[in-house]
Amino acid sequence: MLPLETDEGARRLGELSVGMNSGIDRVTDNVLFDVKMGDTVHLALGRAYDSTLPDGETGNESAVHVDLITDVSEAARLEVDGEVVQRNGTFRFEEGFEG
């Protein structure tokens, strides 16, 4: 059985984050550190850890948690509500942002 077929929550988004630490310049194989690396986006399929949520909220339940990290430093953009907030690894509040 594939991990995404484990249970109903395995195919649902459990985490989403944008790495903003430009001081981390390479993968360390420590996912808790790597997800903070600048010019990356991290998402996890499966379990959402309640400790990362506001008090009283619960996240997606699953027996699996699969972390994925991708580079967004080139040929990429992030949009929020239709507005570009990051292009090619540069946020709109940083010098060199091209809207």
N, CA, C and O atoms as CSV, one atom per row, in Angstrom:
chain,resi,resn,atom,element,x,y,z
A,1,MET,N,N,0.841,-1.169,0.000
A,1,MET,CA,C,0.000,0.000,0.000
A,1,MET,C,C,0.896,1.245,0.000
A,1,MET,O,O,1.893,1.301,0.719
A,2,LEU,N,N,0.535,2.222,-0.801
A,2,LEU,CA,C,1.243,3.498,-0.829
A,2,LEU,C,C,0.882,4.333,0.390
A,2,LEU,O,O,-0.243,4.239,0.881
A,3,PRO,N,N,1.820,5.160,0.900
A,3,PRO,CA,C,1.516,5.986,2.079
A,3,PRO,C,C,0.265,6.851,1.911
A,3,PRO,O,O,-0.468,7.069,2.876
A,4,LEU,N,N,0.017,7.343,0.703
A,4,LEU,CA,C,-1.148,8.210,0.503
A,4,LEU,C,C,-2.464,7.446,0.525
A,4,LEU,O,O,-3.534,8.055,0.529
A,5,GLU,N,N,-2.397,6.130,0.539
A,5,GLU,CA,C,-3.594,5.299,0.623
A,5,GLU,C,C,-3.823,4.775,2.040
A,5,GLU,O,O,-4.725,3.967,2.260
A,6,THR,N,N,-3.027,5.221,2.991
A,6,THR,CA,C,-3.097,4.713,4.363
A,6,THR,C,C,-4.448,4.974,5.013
A,6,THR,O,O,-5.045,4.078,5.611
A,7,ASP,N,N,-4.926,6.212,4.890
A,7,ASP,CA,C,-6.208,6.583,5.485
A,7,ASP,C,C,-6.724,7.839,4.782
A,7,ASP,O,O,-6.045,8.405,3.925
A,8,GLU,N,N,-7.914,8.260,5.149
A,8,GLU,CA,C,-8.558,9.397,4.487
A,8,GLU,C,C,-7.750,10.687,4.612
A,8,GLU,O,O,-7.735,11.491,3.680
A,9,GLY,N,N,-7.091,10.896,5.726
A,9,GLY,CA,C,-6.337,12.125,5.941
A,9,GLY,C,C,-4.976,12.163,5.270
A,9,GLY,O,O,-4.350,13.222,5.218
A,10,ALA,N,N,-4.501,11.036,4.755
A,10,ALA,CA,C,-3.152,10.970,4.176
A,10,ALA,C,C,-3.000,11.836,2.931
A,10,ALA,O,O,-1.892,12.282,2.635
A,11,ARG,N,N,-4.066,12.082,2.202
A,11,ARG,CA,C,-4.006,12.887,0.978
A,11,ARG,C,C,-4.326,14.361,1.222
A,11,ARG,O,O,-4.360,15.152,0.280
A,12,ARG,N,N,-4.555,14.726,2.455
A,12,ARG,CA,C,-4.904,16.113,2.778
A,12,ARG,C,C,-3.680,16.882,3.243
A,12,ARG,O,O,-2.727,16.309,3.771
A,13,LEU,N,N,-3.725,18.187,3.036
A,13,LEU,CA,C,-2.636,19.059,3.460
A,13,LEU,C,C,-2.576,19.126,4.980
A,13,LEU,O,O,-3.572,19.420,5.641
A,14,GLY,N,N,-1.397,18.848,5.523
A,14,GLY,CA,C,-1.207,18.903,6.966
A,14,GLY,C,C,-0.427,20.130,7.403
A,14,GLY,O,O,-0.642,20.640,8.502
A,15,GLU,N,N,0.480,20.613,6.553
A,15,GLU,CA,C,1.287,21.800,6.866
A,15,GLU,C,C,1.594,22.546,5.577
A,15,GLU,O,O,1.644,21.962,4.495
A,16,LEU,N,N,1.796,23.838,5.716
A,16,LEU,CA,C,2.254,24.675,4.611
A,16,LEU,C,C,3.083,25.792,5.201
A,16,LEU,O,O,2.651,26.457,6.142
A,17,SER,N,N,4.280,26.009,4.656
A,17,SER,CA,C,5.111,27.112,5.146
A,17,SER,C,C,6.014,27.610,4.026
A,17,SER,O,O,6.281,26.906,3.052
A,18,VAL,N,N,6.471,28.839,4.194
A,18,VAL,CA,C,7.400,29.461,3.263
A,18,VAL,C,C,8.693,29.699,4.021
A,18,VAL,O,O,8.701,30.383,5.045
A,19,GLY,N,N,9.791,29.134,3.517
A,19,GLY,CA,C,11.088,29.310,4.160
A,19,GLY,C,C,11.607,30.719,3.933
A,19,GLY,O,O,11.603,31.218,2.807
A,20,MET,N,N,12.051,31.355,5.003
A,20,MET,CA,C,12.497,32.745,4.899
A,20,MET,C,C,13.887,32.973,5.490
A,20,MET,O,O,14.335,34.117,5.570
A,21,ASN,N,N,14.567,31.927,5.899
A,21,ASN,CA,C,15.881,32.089,6.511
A,21,ASN,C,C,16.959,31.980,5.436
A,21,ASN,O,O,17.370,30.877,5.075
A,22,SER,N,N,17.415,33.117,4.927
A,22,SER,CA,C,18.418,33.113,3.856
A,22,SER,C,C,19.803,32.707,4.367
A,22,SER,O,O,20.719,32.500,3.572
A,23,GLY,N,N,19.956,32.593,5.678
A,23,GLY,CA,C,21.216,32.129,6.244
A,23,GLY,C,C,21.405,30.623,6.087
A,23,GLY,O,O,22.519,30.121,6.237
A,24,ILE,N,N,20.338,29.906,5.789
A,24,ILE,CA,C,20.425,28.467,5.522
A,24,ILE,C,C,20.549,28.335,4.007
A,24,ILE,O,O,19.612,28.654,3.276
A,25,ASP,N,N,21.699,27.867,3.539
A,25,ASP,CA,C,21.952,27.874,2.098
A,25,ASP,C,C,22.062,26.490,1.467
A,25,ASP,O,O,22.380,26.370,0.284
A,26,ARG,N,N,21.802,25.446,2.250
A,26,ARG,CA,C,21.851,24.093,1.693
A,26,ARG,C,C,21.038,23.146,2.587
A,26,ARG,O,O,20.804,23.420,3.764
A,27,VAL,N,N,20.621,22.042,1.998
A,27,VAL,CA,C,19.852,21.027,2.720
A,27,VAL,C,C,20.764,20.346,3.726
A,27,VAL,O,O,21.899,19.986,3.413
A,28,THR,N,N,20.253,20.174,4.941
A,28,THR,CA,C,21.046,19.567,6.017
A,28,THR,C,C,20.602,18.144,6.350
A,28,THR,O,O,21.252,17.458,7.139
A,29,ASP,N,N,19.505,17.704,5.755
A,29,ASP,CA,C,18.871,16.413,6.058
A,29,ASP,C,C,18.238,16.381,7.441
A,29,ASP,O,O,17.950,15.308,7.970
A,30,ASN,N,N,18.021,17.555,8.028
A,30,ASN,CA,C,17.245,17.703,9.259
A,30,ASN,C,C,16.015,18.513,8.862
A,30,ASN,O,O,16.080,19.739,8.763
A,31,VAL,N,N,14.900,17.830,8.635
A,31,VAL,CA,C,13.728,18.484,8.058
A,31,VAL,C,C,13.225,19.646,8.915
A,31,VAL,O,O,12.684,20.612,8.376
A,32,LEU,N,N,13.392,19.574,10.232
A,32,LEU,CA,C,12.947,20.673,11.090
A,32,LEU,C,C,13.748,21.945,10.825
A,32,LEU,O,O,13.263,23.050,11.071
A,33,PHE,N,N,14.951,21.794,10.333
A,33,PHE,CA,C,15.812,22.909,9.969
A,33,PHE,C,C,15.597,23.280,8.499
A,33,PHE,O,O,15.483,24.459,8.163
A,34,ASP,N,N,15.545,22.282,7.638
A,34,ASP,CA,C,15.455,22.508,6.193
A,34,ASP,C,C,14.197,23.251,5.767
A,34,ASP,O,O,14.242,24.012,4.801
A,35,VAL,N,N,13.083,23.057,6.452
A,35,VAL,CA,C,11.833,23.719,6.045
A,35,VAL,C,C,11.899,25.232,6.245
A,35,VAL,O,O,11.032,25.953,5.751
A,36,LYS,N,N,12.896,25.716,6.949
A,36,LYS,CA,C,13.058,27.157,7.188
A,36,LYS,C,C,13.996,27.812,6.165
A,36,LYS,O,O,14.136,29.035,6.153
A,37,MET,N,N,14.643,27.002,5.304
A,37,MET,CA,C,15.615,27.494,4.338
A,37,MET,C,C,14.968,28.499,3.386
A,37,MET,O,O,13.893,28.255,2.838
A,38,GLY,N,N,15.647,29.636,3.201
A,38,GLY,CA,C,15.142,30.665,2.302
A,38,GLY,C,C,14.936,30.136,0.899
A,38,GLY,O,O,15.592,29.182,0.480
A,39,ASP,N,N,14.022,30.758,0.175
A,39,ASP,CA,C,13.709,30.406,-1.218
A,39,ASP,C,C,13.096,29.021,-1.355
A,39,ASP,O,O,13.267,28.366,-2.384
A,40,THR,N,N,12.386,28.571,-0.333
A,40,THR,CA,C,11.711,27.273,-0.407
A,40,THR,C,C,10.262,27.391,0.053
A,40,THR,O,O,9.881,28.326,0.758
A,41,VAL,N,N,9.480,26.424,-0.365
A,41,VAL,CA,C,8.130,26.239,0.148
A,41,VAL,C,C,8.065,24.805,0.654
A,41,VAL,O,O,8.546,23.879,0.001
A,42,HIS,N,N,7.474,24.639,1.805
A,42,HIS,CA,C,7.334,23.319,2.428
A,42,HIS,C,C,5.859,23.008,2.563
A,42,HIS,O,O,5.070,23.866,2.959
A,43,LEU,N,N,5.489,21.791,2.237
A,43,LEU,CA,C,4.157,21.315,2.563
A,43,LEU,C,C,4.272,19.883,3.025
A,43,LEU,O,O,5.197,19.160,2.655
A,44,ALA,N,N,3.324,19.493,3.830
A,44,ALA,CA,C,3.293,18.124,4.322
A,44,ALA,C,C,1.910,17.565,4.049
A,44,ALA,O,O,0.894,18.225,4.270
A,45,LEU,N,N,1.897,16.357,3.573
A,45,LEU,CA,C,0.644,15.633,3.383
A,45,LEU,C,C,0.428,14.756,4.602
A,45,LEU,O,O,1.368,14.165,5.132
A,46,GLY,N,N,-0.815,14.679,5.039
A,46,GLY,CA,C,-1.141,13.821,6.170
A,46,GLY,C,C,-1.329,14.600,7.461
A,46,GLY,O,O,-1.907,15.687,7.472
A,47,ARG,N,N,-0.836,14.033,8.534
A,47,ARG,CA,C,-1.067,14.548,9.881
A,47,ARG,C,C,-0.603,15.991,10.055
A,47,ARG,O,O,0.496,16.360,9.642
A,48,ALA,N,N,-1.452,16.788,10.667
A,48,ALA,CA,C,-1.097,18.136,11.107
A,48,ALA,C,C,-0.889,18.056,12.614
A,48,ALA,O,O,-1.746,17.544,13.335
A,49,TYR,N,N,0.221,18.550,13.082
A,49,TYR,CA,C,0.521,18.472,14.503
A,49,TYR,C,C,-0.170,19.604,15.251
A,49,TYR,O,O,0.057,20.780,14.970
A,50,ASP,N,N,-1.014,19.234,16.204
A,50,ASP,CA,C,-1.796,20.218,16.943
A,50,ASP,C,C,-0.923,21.236,17.670
A,50,ASP,O,O,-1.366,22.357,17.920
A,51,SER,N,N,0.296,20.869,18.008
A,51,SER,CA,C,1.191,21.793,18.719
A,51,SER,C,C,1.574,22.993,17.851
A,51,SER,O,O,2.057,23.999,18.370
A,52,THR,N,N,1.365,22.897,16.551
A,52,THR,CA,C,1.697,24.009,15.654
A,52,THR,C,C,0.486,24.876,15.344
A,52,THR,O,O,0.586,25.832,14.575
A,53,LEU,N,N,-0.657,24.549,15.938
A,53,LEU,CA,C,-1.904,25.269,15.678
A,53,LEU,C,C,-2.274,26.159,16.865
A,53,LEU,O,O,-1.797,25.944,17.979
A,54,PRO,N,N,-3.122,27.155,16.626
A,54,PRO,CA,C,-3.597,27.982,17.739
A,54,PRO,C,C,-4.312,27.125,18.788
A,54,PRO,O,O,-4.881,26.082,18.465
A,55,ASP,N,N,-4.277,27.572,20.030
A,55,ASP,CA,C,-4.947,26.852,21.117
A,55,ASP,C,C,-6.400,26.566,20.766
A,55,ASP,O,O,-7.125,27.433,20.277
A,56,GLY,N,N,-6.803,25.333,21.028
A,56,GLY,CA,C,-8.184,24.939,20.809
A,56,GLY,C,C,-8.478,24.427,19.405
A,56,GLY,O,O,-9.560,23.889,19.169
A,57,GLU,N,N,-7.552,24.577,18.475
A,57,GLU,CA,C,-7.774,24.091,17.114
A,57,GLU,C,C,-7.090,22.743,16.927
A,57,GLU,O,O,-6.043,22.472,17.515
A,58,THR,N,N,-7.698,21.914,16.104
A,58,THR,CA,C,-7.099,20.625,15.776
A,58,THR,C,C,-6.897,20.547,14.273
A,58,THR,O,O,-7.637,21.157,13.501
A,59,GLY,N,N,-5.890,19.794,13.870
A,59,GLY,CA,C,-5.558,19.688,12.458
A,59,GLY,C,C,-5.987,18.371,11.858
A,59,GLY,O,O,-6.704,17.587,12.479
A,60,ASN,N,N,-5.542,18.144,10.655
A,60,ASN,CA,C,-5.839,16.927,9.922
A,60,ASN,C,C,-5.293,15.714,10.667
A,60,ASN,O,O,-4.174,15.743,11.179
A,61,GLU,N,N,-6.083,14.658,10.722
A,61,GLU,CA,C,-5.676,13.415,11.379
A,61,GLU,C,C,-5.245,12.400,10.332
A,61,GLU,O,O,-5.941,12.199,9.337
A,62,SER,N,N,-4.109,11.763,10.552
A,62,SER,CA,C,-3.626,10.707,9.671
A,62,SER,C,C,-2.506,9.955,10.375
A,62,SER,O,O,-1.858,10.484,11.278
A,63,ALA,N,N,-2.290,8.731,9.956
A,63,ALA,CA,C,-1.176,7.940,10.477
A,63,ALA,C,C,0.138,8.320,9.796
A,63,ALA,O,O,1.208,7.934,10.267
A,64,VAL,N,N,0.072,9.075,8.690
A,64,VAL,CA,C,1.286,9.449,7.960
A,64,VAL,C,C,1.503,10.958,7.997
A,64,VAL,O,O,0.575,11.734,8.224
A,65,HIS,N,N,2.740,11.344,7.769
A,65,HIS,CA,C,3.128,12.755,7.647
A,65,HIS,C,C,4.309,12.769,6.681
A,65,HIS,O,O,5.411,12.353,7.038
A,66,VAL,N,N,4.080,13.247,5.457
A,66,VAL,CA,C,5.105,13.247,4.416
A,66,VAL,C,C,5.499,14.690,4.127
A,66,VAL,O,O,4.692,15.472,3.625
A,67,ASP,N,N,6.758,15.044,4.450
A,67,ASP,CA,C,7.261,16.403,4.225
A,67,ASP,C,C,7.816,16.533,2.819
A,67,ASP,O,O,8.528,15.655,2.331
A,68,LEU,N,N,7.476,17.652,2.168
A,68,LEU,CA,C,7.984,17.964,0.834
A,68,LEU,C,C,8.513,19.388,0.846
A,68,LEU,O,O,7.888,20.280,1.418
A,69,ILE,N,N,9.660,19.604,0.218
A,69,ILE,CA,C,10.261,20.935,0.142
A,69,ILE,C,C,10.633,21.186,-1.307
A,69,ILE,O,O,11.183,20.306,-1.969
A,70,THR,N,N,10.333,22.397,-1.813
A,70,THR,CA,C,10.715,22.727,-3.177
A,70,THR,C,C,11.358,24.107,-3.240
A,70,THR,O,O,11.042,24.989,-2.441
A,71,ASP,N,N,12.248,24.280,-4.179
A,71,ASP,CA,C,12.970,25.529,-4.410
A,71,ASP,C,C,12.094,26.488,-5.213
A,71,ASP,O,O,11.541,26.109,-6.245
A,72,VAL,N,N,11.968,27.721,-4.744
A,72,VAL,CA,C,11.196,28.739,-5.472
A,72,VAL,C,C,12.066,29.949,-5.804
A,72,VAL,O,O,11.566,31.070,-5.902
A,73,SER,N,N,13.372,29.720,-5.978
A,73,SER,CA,C,14.288,30.837,-6.216
A,73,SER,C,C,14.323,31.277,-7.670
A,73,SER,O,O,14.768,32.388,-7.959
A,74,GLU,N,N,13.868,30.441,-8.592
A,74,GLU,CA,C,13.876,30.789,-10.012
A,74,GLU,C,C,12.572,30.350,-10.659
A,74,GLU,O,O,11.997,29.318,-10.312
A,75,ALA,N,N,12.117,31.171,-11.617
A,75,ALA,CA,C,10.916,30.855,-12.391
A,75,ALA,C,C,9.739,30.488,-11.491
A,75,ALA,O,O,9.004,29.543,-11.775
A,76,ALA,N,N,9.564,31.244,-10.399
A,76,ALA,CA,C,8.494,30.948,-9.451
A,76,ALA,C,C,7.893,32.232,-8.905
A,76,ALA,O,O,8.539,33.280,-8.889
A,77,ARG,N,N,6.659,32.137,-8.462
A,77,ARG,CA,C,6.018,33.265,-7.782
A,77,ARG,C,C,5.005,32.718,-6.785
A,77,ARG,O,O,4.410,31.660,-6.993
A,78,LEU,N,N,4.825,33.452,-5.715
A,78,LEU,CA,C,3.804,33.134,-4.724
A,78,LEU,C,C,2.773,34.243,-4.759
A,78,LEU,O,O,3.119,35.424,-4.768
A,79,GLU,N,N,1.516,33.864,-4.780
A,79,GLU,CA,C,0.428,34.833,-4.774
A,79,GLU,C,C,-0.457,34.600,-3.562
A,79,GLU,O,O,-0.692,33.462,-3.156
A,80,VAL,N,N,-0.941,35.690,-2.994
A,80,VAL,CA,C,-1.931,35.641,-1.925
A,80,VAL,C,C,-3.094,36.524,-2.366
A,80,VAL,O,O,-2.913,37.714,-2.622
A,81,ASP,N,N,-4.271,35.945,-2.452
A,81,ASP,CA,C,-5.457,36.667,-2.907
A,81,ASP,C,C,-5.217,37.385,-4.235
A,81,ASP,O,O,-5.658,38.519,-4.423
A,82,GLY,N,N,-4.514,36.717,-5.155
A,82,GLY,CA,C,-4.273,37.260,-6.481
A,82,GLY,C,C,-3.157,38.284,-6.574
A,82,GLY,O,O,-2.901,38.818,-7.653
A,83,GLU,N,N,-2.488,38.567,-5.465
A,83,GLU,CA,C,-1.402,39.546,-5.444
A,83,GLU,C,C,-0.066,38.828,-5.273
A,83,GLU,O,O,0.091,38.013,-4.364
A,84,VAL,N,N,0.902,39.133,-6.153
A,84,VAL,CA,C,2.220,38.504,-6.073
A,84,VAL,C,C,2.948,39.034,-4.842
A,84,VAL,O,O,3.137,40.243,-4.702
A,85,VAL,N,N,3.357,38.130,-3.949
A,85,VAL,CA,C,4.072,38.529,-2.730
A,85,VAL,C,C,5.534,38.095,-2.766
A,85,VAL,O,O,6.354,38.590,-1.992
A,86,GLN,N,N,5.858,37.164,-3.672
A,86,GLN,CA,C,7.237,36.724,-3.844
A,86,GLN,C,C,7.428,36.313,-5.296
A,86,GLN,O,O,6.590,35.620,-5.874
A,87,ARG,N,N,8.536,36.747,-5.876
A,87,ARG,CA,C,8.877,36.333,-7.236
A,87,ARG,C,C,10.346,35.938,-7.257
A,87,ARG,O,O,11.212,36.697,-6.822
A,88,ASN,N,N,10.621,34.728,-7.772
A,88,ASN,CA,C,11.995,34.216,-7.892
A,88,ASN,C,C,12.771,34.332,-6.588
A,88,ASN,O,O,13.945,34.700,-6.586
A,89,GLY,N,N,12.107,34.015,-5.475
A,89,GLY,CA,C,12.771,33.993,-4.178
A,89,GLY,C,C,12.866,35.325,-3.466
A,89,GLY,O,O,13.388,35.389,-2.353
A,90,THR,N,N,12.364,36.415,-4.091
A,90,THR,CA,C,12.441,37.738,-3.469
A,90,THR,C,C,11.039,38.198,-3.083
A,90,THR,O,O,10.138,38.242,-3.921
A,91,PHE,N,N,10.860,38.543,-1.799
A,91,PHE,CA,C,9.579,39.042,-1.326
A,91,PHE,C,C,9.388,40.496,-1.705
A,91,PHE,O,O,10.360,41.220,-1.924
A,92,ARG,N,N,8.145,40.923,-1.781
A,92,ARG,CA,C,7.824,42.291,-2.188
A,92,ARG,C,C,8.420,43.342,-1.247
A,92,ARG,O,O,8.622,44.483,-1.661
A,93,PHE,N,N,8.702,42.987,-0.008
A,93,PHE,CA,C,9.291,43.953,0.938
A,93,PHE,C,C,10.820,43.978,0.868
A,93,PHE,O,O,11.459,44.745,1.587
A,94,GLU,N,N,11.417,43.131,-0.005
A,94,GLU,CA,C,12.867,43.077,-0.138
A,94,GLU,C,C,13.330,43.864,-1.352
A,94,GLU,O,O,12.617,43.986,-2.347
A,95,GLU,N,N,14.537,44.392,-1.245
A,95,GLU,CA,C,15.132,45.102,-2.378
A,95,GLU,C,C,15.304,44.138,-3.535
A,95,GLU,O,O,15.692,42.987,-3.336
A,96,GLY,N,N,15.018,44.598,-4.741
A,96,GLY,CA,C,15.175,43.788,-5.933
A,96,GLY,C,C,13.915,43.080,-6.374
A,96,GLY,O,O,13.921,42.376,-7.383
A,97,PHE,N,N,12.822,43.258,-5.627
A,97,PHE,CA,C,11.551,42.625,-6.021
A,97,PHE,C,C,11.041,43.269,-7.297
A,97,PHE,O,O,10.994,44.493,-7.415
A,98,GLU,N,N,10.662,42.438,-8.244
A,98,GLU,CA,C,10.084,42.912,-9.496
A,98,GLU,C,C,8.630,42.465,-9.539
A,98,GLU,O,O,8.332,41.286,-9.728
A,99,GLY,N,N,7.731,43.428,-9.362
A,99,GLY,CA,C,6.297,43.134,-9.333
A,99,GLY,C,C,5.752,42.788,-10.620
A,99,GLY,O,O,4.556,42.519,-10.732
